[in-house]
Amino acid sequence: MSLAEMFLWPGTKICEFLRVDPEGDAGLIRSMFNMIVYLVVILGFMWALMG
């Protein structure tokens, strides 16, 4: 597994769960799910450090 595949793994798994083609639509749906996952992770990490 390459580094790029590791970063895209959460969005790919969410797309597979929702039965959406992660490679279709130029990967925009997968990118949206990845953005949401990483946003929650980073905001949670920052909240834990600042709180």
C-alpha positions in Angstrom: 0.0 0.0 0.0 1.5 3.3 -1.0 1.4 6.5 1.0 -1.3 8.0 -1.2 -3.5 5.0 -0.8 -3.1 5.2 3.0 -4.4 8.8 3.0 -7.3 8.0 0.6 -8.3 4.8 2.6 -11.0 6.4 4.8 -12.9 7.9 1.8 -12.5 4.7 -0.2 -14.0 2.6 2.7 -16.9 5.1 3.2 -17.7 5.0 -0.6 -17.6 1.2 -0.6 -20.0 1.1 2.4 -22.4 3.4 0.6 -21.9 1.4 -2.7 -20.5 4.4 -4.6 -17.7 4.0 -7.0 -14.7 5.7 -5.4 -12.9 6.1 -8.7 -16.0 7.6 -10.5 -16.6 11.3 -10.8 -12.8 11.9 -10.8 -12.7 10.9 -7.1 -14.6 14.0 -5.9 -16.9 12.0 -3.7 -14.0 10.2 -2.1 -12.2 13.5 -1.6 -15.2 15.0 0.1 -15.4 12.1 2.6 -11.6 12.3 3.2 -11.9 16.0 3.9 -14.7 15.4 6.4 -12.8 12.6 8.2 -9.5 14.5 8.4 -11.3 17.8 9.4 -12.9 16.0 12.4 -9.6 14.3 13.3 -7.6 17.6 13.1 -10.2 19.6 14.9 -10.4 17.0 17.6 -6.7 17.0 18.0 -6.5 20.8 18.2 -9.4 20.9 20.7 -7.6 18.3 22.9 -4.4 20.4 22.8 -6.0 23.7 23.4 -8.6 22.6 26.0 
